[in-house]
Structure formats: C-alpha cells, structure tokens
Amino acid sequence: PTECFLSRPEEKQESTVKAKRKKKKKISDVLQKSAPKPGVPADLQNLLTQYFSENRSVIEIEELQLSDSCFLPANDLTHSFSSYLKEICPKWAKLWRKHQEKKSLVMLVLCSSALRSLELIKSMTAFKGDCRVLKLFAKHIKIKEQMNMLEKGVFHIGVGTPGRVKALVEQDALCLNSTKYMILDWNWRDQKLRRMMDIPEVLYEHLYML
C-alpha cells in the first residue's frame, strides 16, 4: 500500500501568507525620500496633546498649551550650536554674570544621552565664554556629587539627560525658578536615526519635566 501525505498543501498556504506580509518601513527609508525638517513649537505642542489625551480632560489639555511667547526661534538647521545660542541669547555675557544663586541654572540643555551631552558642551565653547557648565547625566557621575556641586558652587549652564535632571529636581537639589532658557536637542539623530523624542524612555522623562 502507498502512503498519502496531506500536510504539504497547508505548508504552501502558510508560505504564501508570509510572503504577502508587508515589510515595516524603516526610518532610514523615510528620511531618504524626504528632506530633513527642523523642529518647530507646534511639534512639541502636538506631542504633549497626544501624550496626555488618554488620561486628561479637554480642559486640562488646554491648560498644558504653551503660548507662542514661551518659545524662541528654533534652529533652522543652518546654525551650529554656538551660533544658534548667540542668536537667541545675544546678551548672554551680561546675563550669566548677574547670576549668583546656588542650586540653580540660567540655561538648561536637555538631550538624549551622556555622549551627546559631551558633544554639545564642546560645541558651545564659542558661546559660553567663562561661565561654568555642569554635566547633568548619570554616566560615570554620581548624583550625590552633582548635588554637592550645586549646593556649594554657582553654575550657569546645565547640559544633560532628562532622567538625571528629574532626579535632581525631585530631591530639591536643583531649582528651575531662575532658569531663563530650556533648550531641547530636537533635531539631532543618533546612530539608529532616532531623534530625542523618538526614544520612549527619553520621551516620558521630557513630558514629566514639562
């Protein structure tokens, strides 16, 4: 007697179904077809609305809307970091010399990682002058060390990640009442071509701070 196998047609059907599945679009593919666009205040406003729409009422979401006067011109991708800061803060030298408060900063720069923080600190040399810059990230720096530095000394610019900044604010080691400028490193992309707001962990921390 000959044996009859009936499982092969089913295998063919499964293979045809898998072949019909569409491949997910990668960020690199999307960027190749479209020119890079600089971030604008509306991007942040839309992000806040989308994030809080599930657990906030319409009235509460309206209260989260920031007026246009809260924003300075965004980098149009033609500036270096130092030239952009000079444009939005032309009187920086006079401003930081007046600042004498401990546990506070005049300018706060938020970015996605410690390595990116170091890059920004190096690139702002032409802007910052003789003012003091504090590194606000967790890599190789303990939070107690940063707390002691804020308590004993006067710093003018802080550059770091949202997670560490949030931790310092929650422990009353950093006060934002004297902060005049908050810079979001919005346009920069990492090795995976992700912006700061494309990273879920960073996105949560930023919205918490705001």
Beta strands, then each sheet from edge to edge (+ up, - down):
strand 1: 107-110
strand 2: 133-136
strand 3: 157-160
strand 4: 181-184
sheet 1: 2+ 3+ 1+ 4+
end
